[in-house]
């Protein structure tokens, strides 16, 4: 087995992980079709790597360094850090997805907006401040990884693909993006552009972090990979979507890093 989400099961199999995947629902999607890790496992298995996933669907970047998954992640790094060839990170989506997270980033009234940039707040509580928080969470997590791993360990971060704000959630619930956009009065014609603007800003933030240590930090750019039919809902690809991202975007980066 190339990937484990249950550490106890991995230990019973007498397996040591060589890759730690710290992530949200893109690594932990609990529905048919699996998650991104489901398709990364077979890719890295060819180089005899085993992935242990830590985190959970719904996890925020904050949770990895100060929240409910901090102890679990720190413990895994202490136990396995010296043997890790790489750490994968998926985080940040849940920090802006959901009405209570997305709505504060948007202007009070976007009905007259001419562009996506017009729809986002600046200053206190706005998009810029949000990205500063994400930058801090990521840098602190990377620092924690540096502390417990060898100098040869690589860190791979990914940006999300351009989600489609069509209101589709899970199990009949409302989506994570559309309600906030509608409440802010974002014109229908700009709603997808707003999501693209946000994802691009998040990707740029990751790029600035990676520039600080290009020898160890890699970015997998998922943007523009999926067609509309590849999405299960507003935030999550179907299994075939995750497979496409793993094959088209992750695999070349993994091969370039000697991990596949």
C-alpha positions in Angstrom: 0.0 0.0 0.0 1.5 3.3 -1.1 -0.6 5.7 1.0 -2.0 5.6 4.6 -4.5 7.8 6.3 -4.5 5.6 9.4 -1.1 5.7 11.2 -2.0 2.7 13.3 -2.7 0.7 10.2 0.6 1.7 8.7 2.4 0.7 11.9 0.7 -2.7 11.9 1.9 -3.2 8.4 5.4 -2.5 9.7 5.9 0.3 7.2 7.8 3.6 7.7 6.6 6.6 5.7 9.1 8.5 3.5 6.5 11.2 2.6 4.3 13.1 5.0 1.2 14.7 3.5 -0.2 17.4 5.7 -3.5 18.5 4.3 -7.2 19.3 4.1 -9.9 17.6 2.1 -7.8 17.6 -1.1 -5.7 15.0 0.8 -8.6 13.7 2.9 -11.7 13.7 0.7 -14.0 11.1 2.4 -16.2 10.3 -0.6 -16.1 7.8 -3.5 -13.3 8.5 -5.9 -10.8 9.4 -3.1 -8.5 12.3 -2.7 -5.4 13.6 -4.3 -3.3 11.4 -2.1 -5.1 8.4 -3.5 -3.6 9.1 -6.9 -0.2 10.4 -5.7 0.5 7.1 -3.8 0.8 5.0 -7.0 3.0 7.6 -8.6 5.6 7.7 -5.8 5.4 4.0 -5.1 7.5 3.4 -8.2 10.4 4.9 -6.3 9.4 2.8 -3.2 7.9 5.8 -1.3 5.1 5.5 1.2 2.8 8.4 2.1 1.3 9.0 5.5 -1.4 11.6 5.5 -1.9 13.9 8.5 -4.7 16.5 8.9 -8.4 16.1 8.0 -11.1 17.3 5.7 -12.1 20.8 6.9 -8.6 21.6 8.3 -7.4 25.2 8.0 -3.8 26.3 7.7 -4.1 27.7 11.2 -4.8 24.2 12.5 -1.4 22.9 11.4 0.6 25.3 13.6 -1.8 26.5 16.4 -5.0 24.5 16.1 -6.4 21.1 16.5 -4.0 19.2 14.3 -0.8 20.8 15.7 0.1 18.0 18.1 -0.7 15.3 15.6 1.5 16.9 12.9 4.3 17.7 15.3 4.3 14.2 16.7 4.5 12.7 13.2 7.4 14.9 12.3 9.2 13.9 15.5 8.6 10.2 14.8 9.4 10.1 11.1 11.1 13.4 10.3 14.6 11.9 10.0 13.5 9.4 7.4 11.3 11.7 5.2 12.3 12.5 1.7 9.4 15.0 1.3 6.5 16.7 2.9 3.4 17.7 0.9 1.2 20.5 2.1 -2.4 21.3 1.2 -3.9 24.1 3.2 -5.6 27.4 3.0 -8.8 26.6 1.1 -10.9 26.2 4.2 -9.5 29.5 5.5 -11.4 31.4 2.7 -14.2 28.9 1.9 -17.4 29.2 3.7 -19.7 32.2 4.2 -18.1 33.4 7.4 -14.6 33.2 5.9 -15.3 34.4 2.4 -17.8 37.2 3.1 -15.4 39.4 5.1 -12.9 39.4 2.2 -15.5 41.0 -0.1 -16.7 44.6 -0.2 -20.0 45.5 1.5 -21.7 46.1 -1.9 -20.2 44.8 -5.1 -23.2 45.4 -7.3 -21.5 48.2 -9.2 -18.1 46.4 -9.5 -16.5 46.4 -12.9 -13.8 43.9 -12.2 -13.0 41.1 -9.7 -10.4 43.4 -8.0 -13.2 45.8 -7.2 -15.0 43.2 -5.2 -12.4 42.6 -2.6 -11.8 44.6 0.5 -8.5 46.3 1.2 -7.1 47.3 4.5 -8.1 45.8 7.9 -9.7 42.4 7.4 -9.4 42.5 3.7 -7.7 40.1 1.2 -4.2 41.5 1.8 -4.4 40.9 5.5 -5.8 37.4 4.9 -2.8 36.6 2.7 -0.5 37.8 5.3 -2.0 35.4 7.8 -1.7 32.6 5.3 1.9 33.5 4.7 2.6 33.4 8.4 0.9 30.0 8.9 2.8 28.5 6.0 6.2 29.9 7.0 5.7 28.6 10.6 4.7 25.2 9.3 7.7 25.1 7.0 10.0 26.1 9.9 8.5 23.2 12.0 9.3 20.8 9.1 12.8 22.1 8.8 13.4 21.5 12.5 12.5 17.8 12.3 13.7 16.8 8.9 17.1 16.4 7.1 18.6 18.9 4.7 17.6 16.6 1.8 13.9 16.7 2.6 11.8 18.6 0.0 8.6 20.5 0.7 5.9 20.5 -2.0 3.0 23.0 -1.7 0.1 23.3 -4.1 -2.3 25.9 -5.3 -5.9 25.0 -5.9 -7.6 24.9 -9.2 -10.1 27.5 -10.2 -13.2 26.4 -8.3 -16.6 27.0 -9.9 -19.0 29.0 -7.6 -22.2 27.3 -8.7 -23.6 26.7 -5.2 -23.1 23.0 -5.0 -22.1 21.7 -1.6 -22.1 18.2 0.0 -25.1 16.2 1.0 -27.6 18.8 -0.2 -25.9 21.7 1.7 -25.2 25.1 0.2 -21.8 25.7 -1.3 -18.8 27.4 0.2 -18.4 30.3 -2.3 -21.7 31.2 -4.0 -23.6 32.4 -0.9 -21.0 34.9 0.1 -20.7 36.2 -3.5 -24.4 36.6 -3.7 -24.7 38.3 -0.3 -22.0 40.8 -1.4 -24.0 41.6 -4.6 -21.2 40.4 -6.9 -22.6 40.4 -10.5 -23.1 36.9 -11.9 -20.7 37.7 -14.7 -17.9 38.4 -12.2 -18.4 35.6 -9.7 -16.0 33.1 -11.4 -13.5 36.0 -12.0 -13.6 36.6 -8.2 -12.7 33.1 -7.4 -9.9 33.1 -10.0 -8.6 36.4 -8.6 -8.5 34.8 -5.1 -6.8 31.6 -6.2 -4.2 33.6 -8.2 -3.5 35.8 -5.2 -3.1 32.6 -3.0 -0.7 31.1 -5.6 1.3 34.3 -5.8 1.7 34.1 -2.0 3.0 30.6 -2.2 5.4 31.7 -4.9 6.9 34.4 -2.7 7.5 31.8 0.0 9.1 29.3 -2.4 11.5 32.0 -3.6 13.1 32.1 -0.2 14.4 28.5 -0.5 14.3 27.2 -4.1 16.5 24.3 -3.1 13.9 22.8 -0.9 10.5 24.3 -1.7 8.5 23.4 -4.7 5.0 24.6 -5.9 2.6 22.4 -7.8 0.4 24.7 -9.9 -3.1 23.1 -10.2 -4.7 26.1 -11.8 -6.5 25.6 -15.1 -6.4 21.8 -15.0 -10.0 20.8 -14.6 -13.0 21.0 -16.9 -16.4 21.8 -15.4 -17.4 18.1 -15.4 -14.4 17.2 -13.3 -15.8 18.9 -10.2 -17.9 17.1 -7.7 -19.0 20.4 -6.0 -17.7 23.9 -5.5 -14.4 23.0 -3.8 -13.7 19.3 -4.6 -12.9 17.5 -7.8 -14.3 14.1 -8.6 -12.0 11.2 -8.5 -11.2 11.7 -12.2 -10.4 15.3 -11.4 -7.9 14.4 -8.6 -6.4 11.8 -10.9 -5.9 14.4 -13.6 -4.2 16.9 -11.3 -2.0 14.1 -9.9 -1.0 13.0 -13.4 -0.7 16.3 -15.2 0.5 18.6 -12.5 2.1 16.7 -9.6 3.8 13.9 -11.5 6.2 16.2 -13.5 7.2 18.0 -10.3 7.7 14.7 -8.5 9.8 13.3 -11.3 11.9 16.5 -11.4 12.5 16.1 -7.7 13.4 12.4 -8.0 10.3 11.2 -6.1 8.6 9.5 -9.1 
